[in-house]
Amino acid sequence: MVRPRRPRRLRFNPRALYLKPQGVPLQSLDEVVITHDEIEALKLYHTDKLEQKEAAESMNISQPTFSRTLDSVYNKLSEALIEGKAIKVESEV
């Protein structure tokens, strides 16, 4: 049985919800979806320059969970950039 997901503390709302390659219609592109907690982790770690432990505490999650979240968003961004996919940022729920 899976343990219930711990509520995250999310404070950042991105301005753009879609990013795509220039000159290609959105409807003809595959997309990768970045969740709200993934974009929050990316912001805390790279923009705010917090250490993983500090950023994890800010989101009310463990450091290993934070690390897995960063790994997930890196994989999605790499896929989008290399394969020319659109990036959809999930809005806050």
NORBELRA-V949927 format. One record per backbone hydrogen bond with DSSP energy under -1.0 kcal/mol. CO is the residue of the C=O (numbers start at 1). NH is the residue of the N-H. If there is no record, write none. Layout:
CO|NH + CO|NH
//
This chain:
17|89 + 19|87 + 21|24 + 25|28 + 26|29 + 30|86 + 32|88 + 34|90 + 35|39 + 36|40 + 37|41 + 38|42 + 39|43 + 40|44 + 41|45 + 42|46 + 43|47 + 43|48 + 44|50 + 51|55 + 52|56 + 53|57 + 54|58 + 55|59 + 56|61 + 59|9 + 62|66 + 63|67 + 64|68 + 65|69 + 66|70 + 67|71 + 68|72 + 69|73 + 70|74 + 71|75 + 72|76 + 73|77 + 74|78 + 75|79 + 76|80 + 77|81 + 78|82 + 79|83 + 80|85 + 86|32 + 87|19 + 88|34
//
